[in-house]
């Protein structure tokens, strides 16, 4: 699945992913594969699982984005994609 990061709390090492009009999907730092934290608005790919807390994202990966925020686009020469780094 793919969606956008809605919130990320660096102090709690967790956050939420957009899920349309349904309850947000929980994401934890331990489930991030190619980064150490997430930035609000970036697109991620993940597996969705259900537990007692609700929907949980597992195997979460950042999707490379261009300057306009669209995944799999042309990279900007002056600002390379760096997973997990706030720019």
N, CA, C and O atoms as a GROMACS GRO file, in nm:
protein
  348
    1UNK      N    1   0.083  -0.118   0.000
    1UNK     CA    2   0.000   0.000   0.000
    1UNK      C    3   0.088   0.125   0.000
    1UNK      O    4   0.205   0.119   0.039
    2UNK      N    5   0.031   0.236  -0.043
    2UNK     CA    6   0.101   0.364  -0.039
    2UNK      C    7   0.007   0.469   0.018
    2UNK      O    8  -0.113   0.468  -0.008
    3UNK      N    9   0.065   0.560   0.095
    3UNK     CA   10  -0.010   0.674   0.145
    3UNK      C   11   0.088   0.783   0.188
    3UNK      O   12   0.208   0.772   0.166
    4UNK      N   13   0.034   0.888   0.249
    4UNK     CA   14   0.114   1.004   0.289
    4UNK      C   15   0.124   1.009   0.441
    4UNK      O   16   0.031   0.972   0.512
    5UNK      N   17   0.239   1.055   0.490
    5UNK     CA   18   0.260   1.070   0.634
    5UNK      C   19   0.176   1.189   0.683
    5UNK      O   20   0.188   1.300   0.631
    6UNK      N   21   0.092   1.164   0.782
    6UNK     CA   22   0.006   1.269   0.837
    6UNK      C   23   0.072   1.340   0.955
    6UNK      O   24   0.068   1.463   0.963
    7UNK      N   25   0.133   1.263   1.046
    7UNK     CA   26   0.200   1.319   1.164
    7UNK      C   27   0.320   1.231   1.198
    7UNK      O   28   0.320   1.110   1.176
    8UNK      N   29   0.424   1.296   1.253
    8UNK     CA   30   0.540   1.222   1.305
    8UNK      C   31   0.586   1.290   1.432
    8UNK      O   32   0.609   1.411   1.433
    9UNK      N   33   0.601   1.213   1.538
    9UNK     CA   34   0.646   1.264   1.668
    9UNK      C   35   0.785   1.207   1.694
    9UNK      O   36   0.799   1.091   1.731
   10UNK      N   37   0.889   1.290   1.676
   10UNK     CA   38   1.027   1.243   1.693
   10UNK      C   39   1.052   1.198   1.836
   10UNK      O   40   1.127   1.102   1.858
   11UNK      N   41   0.991   1.266   1.934
   11UNK     CA   42   1.014   1.229   2.074
   11UNK      C   43   0.950   1.093   2.108
   11UNK      O   44   0.998   1.023   2.197
   12UNK      N   45   0.844   1.057   2.039
   12UNK     CA   46   0.776   0.928   2.063
   12UNK      C   47   0.820   0.822   1.964
   12UNK      O   48   0.784   0.705   1.978
   13UNK      N   49   0.898   0.862   1.862
   13UNK     CA   50   0.944   0.772   1.756
   13UNK      C   51   0.829   0.696   1.691
   13UNK      O   52   0.838   0.577   1.664
   14UNK      N   53   0.720   0.769   1.667
   14UNK     CA   54   0.603   0.711   1.601
   14UNK      C   55   0.520   0.821   1.538
   14UNK      O   56   0.547   0.940   1.557
   15UNK      N   57   0.419   0.779   1.463
   15UNK     CA   58   0.333   0.877   1.398
   15UNK      C   59   0.213   0.810   1.335
   15UNK      O   60   0.177   0.698   1.370
   16UNK      N   61   0.152   0.882   1.240
   16UNK     CA   62   0.030   0.834   1.176
   16UNK      C   63   0.038   0.856   1.025
   16UNK      O   64   0.096   0.954   0.978
   17UNK      N   65  -0.022   0.763   0.952
   17UNK     CA   66  -0.032   0.772   0.807
   17UNK      C   67  -0.177   0.800   0.770
   17UNK      O   68  -0.269   0.756   0.840
   18UNK      N   69  -0.197   0.874   0.661
   18UNK     CA   70  -0.331   0.906   0.611
   18UNK      C   71  -0.405   0.776   0.576
   18UNK      O   72  -0.345   0.681   0.525
   19UNK      N   73  -0.535   0.774   0.604
   19UNK     CA   74  -0.618   0.658   0.570
   19UNK      C   75  -0.757   0.706   0.526
   19UNK      O   76  -0.858   0.647   0.564
   20UNK      N   77  -0.760   0.812   0.448
   20UNK     CA   78  -0.887   0.864   0.399
   20UNK      C   79  -0.976   0.907   0.514
   20UNK      O   80  -0.931   0.974   0.607
   21UNK      N   81  -1.103   0.867   0.510
   21UNK     CA   82  -1.197   0.904   0.616
   21UNK      C   83  -1.196   0.804   0.731
   21UNK      O   84  -1.265   0.825   0.831
   22UNK      N   85  -1.119   0.695   0.718
   22UNK     CA   86  -1.110   0.595   0.825
   22UNK      C   87  -1.004   0.637   0.928
   22UNK      O   88  -0.935   0.736   0.909
   23UNK      N   89  -0.993   0.560   1.036
   23UNK     CA   90  -0.895   0.587   1.141
   23UNK      C   91  -0.753   0.579   1.084
   23UNK      O   92  -0.722   0.490   1.005
   24UNK      N   93  -0.666   0.673   1.126
   24UNK     CA   94  -0.528   0.678   1.076
   24UNK      C   95  -0.453   0.549   1.107
   24UNK      O   96  -0.489   0.475   1.198
   25UNK      N   97  -0.350   0.523   1.028
   25UNK     CA   98  -0.265   0.404   1.043
   25UNK      C   99  -0.145   0.441   1.129
   25UNK      O  100  -0.077   0.540   1.101
   26UNK      N  101  -0.120   0.363   1.232
   26UNK     CA  102  -0.008   0.387   1.324
   26UNK      C  103   0.122   0.338   1.260
   26UNK      O  104   0.126   0.232   1.198
   27UNK      N  105   0.229   0.416   1.277
   27UNK     CA  106   0.361   0.376   1.229
   27UNK      C  107   0.463   0.402   1.339
   27UNK      O  108   0.461   0.507   1.404
   28UNK      N  109   0.553   0.305   1.361
   28UNK     CA  110   0.657   0.315   1.462
   28UNK      C  111   0.795   0.313   1.398
   28UNK      O  112   0.813   0.254   1.291
   29UNK      N  113   0.891   0.378   1.460
   29UNK     CA  114   1.027   0.386   1.407
   29UNK      C  115   1.084   0.246   1.381
   29UNK      O  116   1.156   0.227   1.282
   30UNK      N  117   1.054   0.150   1.465
   30UNK     CA  118   1.106   0.014   1.449
   30UNK      C  119   1.064  -0.050   1.317
   30UNK      O  120   1.127  -0.145   1.271
   31UNK      N  121   0.957   0.001   1.255
   31UNK     CA  122   0.906  -0.055   1.130
   31UNK      C  123   0.954   0.021   1.006
   31UNK      O  124   0.911  -0.011   0.896
   32UNK      N  125   1.041   0.121   1.023
   32UNK     CA  126   1.096   0.198   0.910
   32UNK      C  127   1.214   0.123   0.852
   32UNK      O  128   1.303   0.080   0.927
   33UNK      N  129   1.218   0.107   0.720
   33UNK     CA  130   1.325   0.030   0.657
   33UNK      C  131   1.439   0.114   0.601
   33UNK      O  132   1.555   0.077   0.617
   34UNK      N  133   1.410   0.226   0.537
   34UNK     CA  134   1.517   0.301   0.471
   34UNK      C  135   1.533   0.443   0.526
   34UNK      O  136   1.581   0.532   0.456
   35UNK      N  137   1.493   0.463   0.652
   35UNK     CA  138   1.508   0.593   0.714
   35UNK      C  139   1.498   0.579   0.866
   35UNK      O  140   1.464   0.472   0.917
   36UNK      N  141   1.526   0.687   0.938
   36UNK     CA  142   1.522   0.687   1.084
   36UNK      C  143   1.398   0.758   1.138
   36UNK      O  144   1.362   0.740   1.254
   37UNK      N  145   1.333   0.840   1.055
   37UNK     CA  146   1.211   0.910   1.094
   37UNK      C  147   1.138   0.949   0.967
   37UNK      O  148   1.191   0.935   0.857
   38UNK      N  149   1.016   0.999   0.981
   38UNK     CA  150   0.936   1.040   0.867
   38UNK      C  151   0.906   1.188   0.873
   38UNK      O  152   0.902   1.248   0.981
   39UNK      N  153   0.886   1.246   0.758
   39UNK     CA  154   0.852   1.388   0.746
   39UNK      C  155   0.707   1.397   0.697
   39UNK      O  156   0.668   1.326   0.605
   40UNK      N  157   0.630   1.484   0.758
   40UNK     CA  158   0.490   1.501   0.720
   40UNK      C  159   0.482   1.537   0.572
   40UNK      O  160   0.555   1.623   0.522
   41UNK      N  161   0.392   1.469   0.501
   41UNK     CA  162   0.368   1.496   0.360
   41UNK      C  163   0.440   1.405   0.263
   41UNK      O  164   0.406   1.404   0.145
   42UNK      N  165   0.539   1.327   0.309
   42UNK     CA  166   0.608   1.236   0.218
   42UNK      C  167   0.524   1.111   0.195
   42UNK      O  168   0.442   1.074   0.278
   43UNK      N  169   0.546   1.047   0.081
   43UNK     CA  170   0.474   0.925   0.047
   43UNK      C  171   0.556   0.805   0.092
   43UNK      O  172   0.678   0.801   0.075
   44UNK      N  173   0.487   0.707   0.152
   44UNK     CA  174   0.551   0.585   0.196
   44UNK      C  175   0.478   0.464   0.140
   44UNK      O  176   0.360   0.470   0.107
   45UNK      N  177   0.551   0.355   0.132
   45UNK     CA  178   0.495   0.226   0.091
   45UNK      C  179   0.507   0.135   0.213
   45UNK      O  180   0.608   0.141   0.284
   46UNK      N  181   0.406   0.052   0.238
   46UNK     CA  182   0.405  -0.028   0.360
   46UNK      C  183   0.310  -0.146   0.350
   46UNK      O  184   0.229  -0.155   0.258
   47UNK      N  185   0.322  -0.236   0.447
   47UNK     CA  186   0.226  -0.344   0.466
   47UNK      C  187   0.135  -0.303   0.581
   47UNK      O  188   0.183  -0.248   0.680
   48UNK      N  189   0.006  -0.328   0.568
   48UNK     CA  190  -0.089  -0.289   0.671
   48UNK      C  191  -0.134  -0.412   0.749
   48UNK      O  192  -0.176  -0.512   0.690
   49UNK      N  193  -0.125  -0.405   0.882
   49UNK     CA  194  -0.165  -0.514   0.970
   49UNK      C  195  -0.264  -0.462   1.074
   49UNK      O  196  -0.271  -0.341   1.099
   50UNK      N  197  -0.339  -0.552   1.133
   50UNK     CA  198  -0.437  -0.514   1.236
   50UNK      C  199  -0.390  -0.572   1.369
   50UNK      O  200  -0.351  -0.688   1.377
   51UNK      N  201  -0.396  -0.488   1.474
   51UNK     CA  202  -0.374  -0.539   1.610
   51UNK      C  203  -0.473  -0.470   1.702
   51UNK      O  204  -0.564  -0.401   1.655
   52UNK      N  205  -0.458  -0.487   1.833
   52UNK     CA  206  -0.554  -0.433   1.929
   52UNK      C  207  -0.565  -0.281   1.926
   52UNK      O  208  -0.667  -0.225   1.967
   53UNK      N  209  -0.460  -0.212   1.877
   53UNK     CA  210  -0.461  -0.066   1.869
   53UNK      C  211  -0.527  -0.014   1.741
   53UNK      O  212  -0.561   0.103   1.733
   54UNK      N  213  -0.545  -0.100   1.643
   54UNK     CA  214  -0.601  -0.060   1.515
   54UNK      C  215  -0.512  -0.103   1.401
   54UNK      O  216  -0.448  -0.208   1.409
   55UNK      N  217  -0.505  -0.023   1.296
   55UNK     CA  218  -0.421  -0.054   1.180
   55UNK      C  219  -0.278  -0.010   1.208
   55UNK      O  220  -0.253   0.101   1.256
   56UNK      N  221  -0.184  -0.100   1.177
   56UNK     CA  222  -0.042  -0.076   1.202
   56UNK      C  223   0.035  -0.093   1.071
   56UNK      O  224   0.014  -0.190   0.999
   57UNK      N  225   0.123   0.002   1.041
   57UNK     CA  226   0.208  -0.007   0.922
   57UNK      C  227   0.335  -0.083   0.956
   57UNK      O  228   0.400  -0.056   1.057
   58UNK      N  229   0.371  -0.179   0.872
   58UNK     CA  230   0.493  -0.257   0.887
   58UNK      C  231   0.574  -0.246   0.758
   58UNK      O  232   0.517  -0.221   0.651
   59UNK      N  233   0.706  -0.266   0.766
   59UNK     CA  234   0.796  -0.261   0.650
   59UNK      C  235   0.774  -0.131   0.572
   59UNK      O  236   0.750  -0.133   0.451
   60UNK      N  237   0.784  -0.019   0.643
   60UNK     CA  238   0.757   0.112   0.585
   60UNK      C  239   0.880   0.164   0.512
   60UNK      O  240   0.989   0.169   0.569
   61UNK      N  241   0.862   0.202   0.384
   61UNK     CA  242   0.972   0.254   0.302
   61UNK      C  243   0.931   0.388   0.242
   61UNK      O  244   0.818   0.405   0.197
   62UNK      N  245   1.026   0.483   0.244
   62UNK     CA  246   1.004   0.611   0.176
   62UNK      C  247   1.004   0.588   0.026
   62UNK      O  248   1.078   0.506  -0.027
   63UNK      N  249   0.918   0.662  -0.043
   63UNK     CA  250   0.915   0.662  -0.189
   63UNK      C  251   0.987   0.789  -0.233
   63UNK      O  252   0.954   0.898  -0.187
   64UNK      N  253   1.086   0.775  -0.323
   64UNK     CA  254   1.161   0.892  -0.371
   64UNK      C  255   1.065   0.994  -0.430
   64UNK      O  256   0.975   0.958  -0.505
   65UNK      N  257   1.086   1.121  -0.395
   65UNK     CA  258   0.996   1.227  -0.440
   65UNK      C  259   1.074   1.340  -0.503
   65UNK      O  260   1.188   1.368  -0.466
   66UNK      N  261   1.011   1.405  -0.601
   66UNK     CA  262   1.075   1.522  -0.658
   66UNK      C  263   1.034   1.645  -0.579
   66UNK      O  264   0.961   1.633  -0.480
   67UNK      N  265   1.077   1.761  -0.620
   67UNK     CA  266   1.053   1.884  -0.544
   67UNK      C  267   0.904   1.917  -0.529
   67UNK      O  268   0.864   1.982  -0.433
   68UNK      N  269   0.822   1.872  -0.623
   68UNK     CA  270   0.679   1.897  -0.617
   68UNK      C  271   0.605   1.799  -0.527
   68UNK      O  272   0.484   1.809  -0.510
   69UNK      N  273   0.679   1.702  -0.467
   69UNK     CA  274   0.618   1.607  -0.376
   69UNK      C  275   0.558   1.485  -0.443
   69UNK      O  276   0.486   1.409  -0.379
   70UNK      N  277   0.587   1.464  -0.572
   70UNK     CA  278   0.532   1.348  -0.642
   70UNK      C  279   0.637   1.238  -0.647
   70UNK      O  280   0.752   1.263  -0.682
   71UNK      N  281   0.597   1.116  -0.613
   71UNK     CA  282   0.689   1.004  -0.612
   71UNK      C  283   0.732   0.963  -0.752
   71UNK      O  284   0.664   0.991  -0.850
   72UNK      N  285   0.847   0.898  -0.760
   72UNK     CA  286   0.903   0.842  -0.881
   72UNK      C  287   0.919   0.946  -0.993
   72UNK      O  288   0.912   0.912  -1.111
   73UNK      N  289   0.940   1.069  -0.956
   73UNK     CA  290   0.958   1.174  -1.056
   73UNK      C  291   1.104   1.196  -1.087
   73UNK      O  292   1.191   1.123  -1.040
   74UNK      N  293   1.130   1.298  -1.166
   74UNK     CA  294   1.265   1.335  -1.200
   74UNK      C  295   1.331   1.400  -1.079
   74UNK      O  296   1.272   1.489  -1.017
   75UNK      N  297   1.452   1.358  -1.045
   75UNK     CA  298   1.522   1.418  -0.931
   75UNK      C  299   1.569   1.558  -0.965
   75UNK      O  300   1.610   1.584  -1.078
   76UNK      N  301   1.562   1.647  -0.870
   76UNK     CA  302   1.611   1.782  -0.887
   76UNK      C  303   1.763   1.781  -0.871
   76UNK      O  304   1.814   1.727  -0.773
   77UNK      N  305   1.833   1.840  -0.965
   77UNK     CA  306   1.979   1.838  -0.963
   77UNK      C  307   2.037   1.910  -0.842
   77UNK      O  308   2.143   1.871  -0.793
   78UNK      N  309   1.970   2.014  -0.792
   78UNK     CA  310   2.026   2.092  -0.682
   78UNK      C  311   1.983   2.041  -0.545
   78UNK      O  312   2.031   2.093  -0.444
   79UNK      N  313   1.895   1.943  -0.537
   79UNK     CA  314   1.849   1.894  -0.408
   79UNK      C  315   1.821   1.744  -0.418
   79UNK      O  316   1.707   1.705  -0.444
   80UNK      N  317   1.923   1.660  -0.398
   80UNK     CA  318   1.905   1.515  -0.414
   80UNK      C  319   1.816   1.457  -0.304
   80UNK      O  320   1.808   1.511  -0.194
   81UNK      N  321   1.749   1.348  -0.335
   81UNK     CA  322   1.666   1.276  -0.239
   81UNK      C  323   1.755   1.212  -0.133
   81UNK      O  324   1.848   1.138  -0.165
   82UNK      N  325   1.726   1.241  -0.006
   82UNK     CA  326   1.801   1.182   0.105
   82UNK      C  327   1.700   1.125   0.204
   82UNK      O  328   1.636   1.202   0.276
   83UNK      N  329   1.683   0.993   0.208
   83UNK     CA  330   1.582   0.932   0.295
   83UNK      C  331   1.604   0.966   0.442
   83UNK      O  332   1.715   0.957   0.494
   84UNK      N  333   1.497   1.005   0.508
   84UNK     CA  334   1.501   1.027   0.652
   84UNK      C  335   1.572   1.153   0.696
   84UNK      O  336   1.600   1.168   0.814
   85UNK      N  337   1.600   1.245   0.606
   85UNK     CA  338   1.668   1.368   0.642
   85UNK      C  339   1.574   1.485   0.614
   85UNK      O  340   1.528   1.503   0.502
   86UNK      N  341   1.547   1.564   0.717
   86UNK     CA  342   1.460   1.680   0.697
   86UNK      C  343   1.535   1.786   0.621
   86UNK      O  344   1.650   1.819   0.653
   87UNK      N  345   1.470   1.840   0.519
   87UNK     CA  346   1.535   1.943   0.437
   87UNK      C  347   1.454   2.069   0.438
   87UNK      O  348   1.492   2.167   0.374
   0.00000   0.00000   0.00000
